[in-house]
Amino acid sequence: MARPGVETIRRQQLIDATMKVIEAHGFQGATIGRIAEASELSVGIVSHYFGNKQGLLEASMRYLLSSLQRDAAKLMAERSSTPRERLLAIVDANFSGAQTSAQSAKTWLAFWTQAMHSPDLMRLQRVNERRLLSNLIVPLRQLMPVAQARETAETIAALIDGFWLRAAMSEGRIELDRAVSLCKTYVDQAIAANSGNHTSDSMGHTED
């Protein structure tokens, strides 16, 4: 296996340092100087690879989103026996330790805040939203008609985001296990509510 090059190593150093500094100081306090110091690299190298603080935040989020995508794909492959199991795997991936650690949580919160003011970050958020909905809709369409599948996917996505946000902001008052359990309970309720409504017409379609 080829060893990563210097640029790849330095980029990851800077992403790790960005998340570390955001955890400690928040996004406003995450200066280029602090990130350079935490990465043990120069301010010039930071600017060379990422340009500015927003570039670092975007790179950090791409790293977290890639990790989320890999975790979700791995869990869905391991639990491919039924559509329900794939849906539960998606829930688990979104609440995995890689996404809910203190560094990850504070980076996500910084990203959502800044995305409201940055078209580039908002586009990244839209990609994340579409990917989650697509992953949910595919197994749901095996269980219920298309219209219900889309509506149910949107509700599950909203529950994942909502419970994740409440857990991240609760400082431990809301247990992640409880949040996961509530999301999975809704999945089972939605499947049960639509168990008699699925038609053969919905089986032959694939997600656009």
C-alpha positions as CSV (number, residue, x, y, z in Angstrom):
1,M,0.0,0.0,0.0
2,A,1.3,3.4,-1.0
3,R,2.3,5.7,1.9
4,P,0.5,9.0,2.1
5,G,2.4,12.0,0.7
6,V,3.5,15.0,2.7
7,E,0.6,17.1,1.5
8,T,-2.0,14.5,2.6
9,I,-0.3,14.2,6.0
10,R,-0.2,18.0,6.5
11,R,-3.8,18.5,5.4
12,Q,-4.9,15.9,7.9
13,Q,-2.8,17.5,10.6
14,L,-4.5,20.8,9.9
15,I,-8.0,19.2,9.9
16,D,-7.3,17.5,13.2
17,A,-5.9,20.7,14.7
18,T,-8.9,22.7,13.5
19,M,-11.4,20.4,15.2
20,K,-9.2,20.4,18.4
21,V,-9.1,24.2,18.5
22,I,-12.8,24.6,17.7
23,E,-13.5,22.3,20.6
24,A,-11.4,24.3,23.0
25,H,-12.2,27.9,21.8
26,G,-15.2,27.8,19.5
27,F,-15.2,28.8,15.9
28,Q,-14.8,32.5,16.6
29,G,-11.7,31.8,18.8
30,A,-10.3,29.3,16.3
31,T,-7.7,31.7,14.8
32,I,-5.3,30.6,12.1
33,G,-2.5,31.2,14.6
34,R,-4.0,28.8,17.2
35,I,-4.6,26.2,14.5
36,A,-1.1,26.5,13.2
37,E,0.3,26.1,16.7
38,A,-1.9,23.1,17.4
39,S,-0.8,21.4,14.2
40,E,2.9,22.3,14.7
41,L,2.9,23.8,11.3
42,S,3.4,27.4,10.1
43,V,0.7,30.0,9.4
44,G,2.0,30.1,5.9
45,I,1.4,26.4,5.4
46,V,-2.2,26.8,6.7
47,S,-2.9,29.5,4.2
48,H,-1.2,27.6,1.4
49,Y,-3.4,24.5,1.8
50,F,-6.7,26.0,2.9
51,G,-6.6,29.8,2.4
52,N,-8.5,30.9,5.4
53,K,-10.5,29.7,8.4
54,Q,-13.6,28.9,6.4
55,G,-11.5,26.7,4.1
56,L,-10.4,24.8,7.2
57,L,-13.9,24.4,8.4
58,E,-15.1,23.2,5.0
59,A,-12.3,20.7,4.9
60,S,-13.0,19.5,8.4
61,M,-16.7,18.9,7.5
62,R,-15.8,17.1,4.3
63,Y,-13.7,14.8,6.5
64,L,-16.5,14.2,8.9
65,L,-19.0,13.7,6.1
66,S,-16.7,11.2,4.4
67,S,-16.4,9.3,7.7
68,L,-20.2,9.3,8.1
69,Q,-20.7,8.0,4.6
70,R,-18.1,5.2,5.1
71,D,-19.7,4.2,8.4
72,A,-23.2,4.2,7.0
73,A,-22.1,2.1,4.0
74,K,-20.3,-0.4,6.2
75,L,-23.2,-0.8,8.6
76,M,-25.7,-1.1,5.8
77,A,-23.6,-3.8,4.1
78,E,-23.3,-5.7,7.4
79,R,-27.0,-5.5,8.0
80,S,-28.3,-6.0,4.5
81,S,-30.8,-8.8,5.3
82,T,-33.9,-6.6,5.5
83,P,-34.8,-3.0,4.7
84,R,-35.5,-2.4,8.4
85,E,-32.0,-3.4,9.4
86,R,-30.5,-1.0,6.8
87,L,-32.7,1.8,8.1
88,L,-31.5,1.1,11.7
89,A,-27.9,1.0,10.5
90,I,-28.3,4.5,9.1
91,V,-29.5,5.7,12.5
92,D,-26.6,4.1,14.2
93,A,-24.1,5.6,11.8
94,N,-25.4,9.1,12.4
95,F,-25.0,8.7,16.2
96,S,-21.6,6.9,16.1
97,G,-18.7,8.0,18.2
98,A,-17.0,9.5,15.2
99,Q,-19.9,11.9,14.8
100,T,-20.7,12.6,18.5
101,S,-17.3,13.1,20.1
102,A,-16.8,16.5,21.6
103,Q,-14.6,17.6,18.7
104,S,-17.0,16.4,16.1
105,A,-20.1,17.8,17.8
106,K,-18.6,21.3,18.2
107,T,-17.3,21.2,14.6
108,W,-20.8,20.2,13.3
109,L,-22.3,23.1,15.4
110,A,-19.8,25.6,14.0
111,F,-20.5,24.3,10.5
112,W,-24.3,24.7,10.8
113,T,-24.0,28.2,12.2
114,Q,-21.6,29.3,9.4
115,A,-23.5,27.6,6.6
116,M,-26.3,30.1,7.1
117,H,-23.9,32.9,5.9
118,S,-21.8,30.9,3.4
119,P,-23.1,29.6,0.0
120,D,-20.2,27.2,-0.2
121,L,-20.9,25.7,3.2
122,M,-24.6,25.6,2.5
123,R,-24.0,23.7,-0.7
124,L,-22.1,21.1,1.4
125,Q,-25.0,20.9,3.8
126,R,-27.5,20.3,0.9
127,V,-25.3,17.5,-0.3
128,N,-25.4,15.9,3.1
129,E,-29.2,16.3,3.3
130,R,-29.8,14.7,-0.1
131,R,-27.4,11.8,0.7
132,L,-29.2,11.0,3.9
133,L,-32.6,11.2,2.3
134,S,-31.5,9.0,-0.6
135,N,-30.1,6.4,1.8
136,L,-33.3,6.3,3.7
137,I,-35.7,6.3,0.7
138,V,-34.1,3.3,-1.0
139,P,-35.0,0.7,1.8
140,L,-38.3,2.5,2.7
141,R,-39.6,2.1,-0.9
142,Q,-39.3,-1.6,-0.4
143,L,-41.7,-1.3,2.6
144,M,-44.3,1.3,1.5
145,P,-45.6,3.4,-1.4
146,V,-43.3,6.1,-2.9
147,A,-45.2,9.1,-1.4
148,Q,-45.1,7.6,2.1
149,A,-41.4,6.6,1.7
150,R,-40.4,10.1,0.9
151,E,-42.4,11.6,3.8
152,T,-41.1,9.0,6.2
153,A,-37.5,9.6,5.1
154,E,-37.9,13.3,5.7
155,T,-39.3,12.6,9.2
156,I,-36.5,10.2,10.1
157,A,-33.9,12.7,8.9
158,A,-35.5,15.5,10.9
159,L,-35.5,13.2,14.0
160,I,-31.9,12.3,13.5
161,D,-30.9,16.0,13.2
162,G,-33.1,17.1,16.0
163,F,-32.1,14.5,18.6
164,W,-28.5,14.8,17.6
165,L,-28.7,18.6,18.1
166,R,-30.5,18.3,21.5
167,A,-28.0,15.7,22.7
168,A,-25.0,17.8,21.6
169,M,-26.4,20.9,23.4
170,S,-27.5,19.1,26.5
171,E,-24.1,18.5,28.0
172,G,-24.9,15.0,28.9
173,R,-28.5,15.5,30.1
174,I,-29.8,13.6,27.0
175,E,-28.2,10.2,26.6
176,L,-27.3,9.3,23.0
177,D,-28.7,5.8,23.6
178,R,-32.0,7.3,24.3
179,A,-31.9,9.5,21.2
180,V,-31.0,6.4,19.1
181,S,-33.8,4.4,20.7
182,L,-36.4,7.1,19.9
183,C,-35.4,7.3,16.3
184,K,-35.6,3.5,15.9
185,T,-39.0,3.4,17.6
186,Y,-40.3,5.8,15.0
187,V,-38.8,3.7,12.2
188,D,-40.7,0.6,13.5
189,Q,-43.9,2.6,14.0
190,A,-43.7,3.9,10.4
191,I,-43.1,0.5,9.0
192,A,-46.0,-1.0,11.0
193,A,-48.3,1.9,10.0
194,N,-47.6,1.3,6.3
195,S,-47.3,-2.5,6.3
196,G,-50.7,-3.0,4.6
197,N,-50.2,-0.1,2.1
198,H,-47.2,-1.4,0.1
199,T,-48.1,-2.1,-3.5
200,S,-46.1,-4.0,-6.2
201,D,-46.0,-0.8,-8.3
202,S,-43.5,0.7,-5.8
203,M,-41.1,-2.3,-6.0
204,G,-39.8,-1.6,-9.5
205,H,-38.7,2.0,-8.9
206,T,-35.2,3.2,-7.9
207,E,-34.4,6.5,-6.3
208,D,-33.6,9.3,-8.8
